[in-house]
Amino acid sequence: MNSNQFVKKLSQMIFVSAGLLFAVTFSVCPMSCRSSVENLELLSGDFSVPKITKFCATSSNSARIDFSREVELKNTELFLSDEISSMGNVECKYEENTVLLEFKNETAIGIDYKIEGMAFDSAGNSLTFSVPFKGFNSNPAKVIITELRNAYGTRTIKETKERVHRSEFVELYVLKEGNLSGLEIISAANGDKTKFILPAIEVKKGDYVTLHMRTIVAEGLDGEGMFNELENNLKLSTHEDSCDTARDLWSECTKKPFAASDIVVLRNSNTSEILDAVVFAKSDCTEWKKGISDFASIVSESGVWQDGASVENAVCCDNVTPTATTRSLSRQNLKEAIAAYKNGQPIVNGKDCWIVAKTATPGYKNSDIPYVKK
């Protein structure tokens, strides 16, 4: 046997031996067994992505973003929400977990924008984000809640047999002129599902604004007469409970906006500041449900509802029902509220400021005649 044949033979023997060893090893120890992971070396450290905990516009050309940890932003730009072209890079200043943003261009009140960019923490973990927001309201109107109907009902007109639908509503009164952009009405029971964010509209001192809390879709009635009065024509809305001398706005929600016992809040959607509230409950309600209870604590801390937003301090709404929607919860201290605001004093609101009025008056001066059960 020459040397070349010897080397070839030896190579074949080594190859066969190695193959047998490989086969034996994996027949005894399959890939899922302990020895297959004993040699793995796991890296330690924090691989979680930084999170945005809060965002708010702070002026027409600035905003702030709070993160779960310190970050550095890159490629941060301002856009109109429906545009691809950037409005320019955003300047960033850092204060621990907060990033202060400055825009090159001013935003317009109520217009939809978005900020896009990437956030990197010290470990290199990154978050790509796009945050929608509305242009900062630099001239917010001061408004309070003056009337509310928490029930939906129908009635039939005898002469014409026409079926009339009445939806839930919230009436606002303007104490100081300004813009409504960013204000929202939200129910403690339903939260974001049925909240109504008000559009950018200029209102005057002394105006009434009726927020119809659902668009009615029933028996072929598909938003008939339910028009948002966004400009000067206050006669556009013709559906039941519309007023020709007040502004009518209709929510796009088609579901029940309030619970039978609930807390309805007027809030700044940009800062989440609670501006006013109405706390109401049925007489058989002895305690708030979980979601409402959490909201009640926040309302109590805000001080907008005298003596706190407990069930005991709620306005009894037993007599506002689907069969009695001609009634409403009616605020009775508007005159005092106007004077308090004018003099820079706290505006009083609470259980004793409200009655169940015999007649609902959305868009008009409130009735002071209480409903008395016969």
C-alpha positions, 0 to 999 in steps of 0.5 A: 500500500503506497502512502497516498492509499494509506492516507485515504484509508485513514481519512475514511476511518476517521470520518466513519468514527466521527459519524458514529460518535455524532449519532450516539451522542444525539440518540442518547442526548436529544436537542432538548436535553439539559446538556444542550443548554449547559454551555449557553451563556446568557447576557444580563441587563435591561432590554426593555424599551423606554415608554412614554408616560405623558405628553402635553403641548405647553404652548403654540411652539412647544411640548413636553414628553415624559418617559419612563427613564432618561432618554436621548431623542434622535430624528425628532420632527413635527408633522401635520397629522395627514401630511408626509412632509415634515414641518421641521426638526424639533429642538430637544432639552432634557430634564431627567426623564422629561424632554422639552420640545421646541418647534420651529413653526407655531401650531394653530389652535385645534389643528391635528399634528404629530411628533415622530422620532426615536428615543434611546436609553443609556443601554441602547434600547430604542423606541420609535414613536409617533404622538398625535396632538392638537395645536395648543389652545392659547385662549381657552374659554372658561365654561361650567356645566349648567344642565345635564340629562342622563337618559335617552327616551322617545315619545309619540306625538298623538296628532301625527303619530311621529316618534320623537327621540331625545338623547342625553345632553350636557349644557355649558355656560361660557363665563369667559370668551375664548376657544373650546378646543381641547375641552372634553366631556367624559363619563367615569363609567365609560371613559374614552369610549364615549367621551366628547372632545370639543372642536376649535370654536370661538365662543363669547361670554354668556353663550350657552353650548349644548353638547348632544352626547350621541347621534341618534340612529333609529327607525330610519333616522340617521343623524337627521337634523343633527348638525354641528354649529361650528360657525355663526349659523346657530339654526343648523341643528333642528333635531329635538332639544336644539336651540336657535339662540345657542350653539348645538354640537353633536357627538359621533357616539351612537351608544349610551354615553352615561351610566345610570349612576355616574360622574360626568366631568369637564376636563382639559384633554391636553393636561387632564385637569378637571374643570367641573363635574356633575355627580349623580346617582340612583337612590338604590346605588350604595357605592360606586363601581370600581371604575367610577370609584377611581374617578371619584377620588380624582374628582374629590382631590380636584375640589370641583365638587363640594364635600367630595364625589362620594355616592352620599354627595351625589344628586339623586337622579331617580326622576330622570328616566327614559320615560321622563326625558322632558326633565333634567338635572339643572344647576341653580347657582349660575348667578352666584357662579358668574359673580364668583368668577368675576371676583376671582373667587372659587366657584361653588358646585355640589349636590345642593346646587342642583335640582331635577327640573320639571322641564329641560331647557337646553340652550336656554336659561335653566328652569327653577321649578323642581319636579315633584313626584305626585 
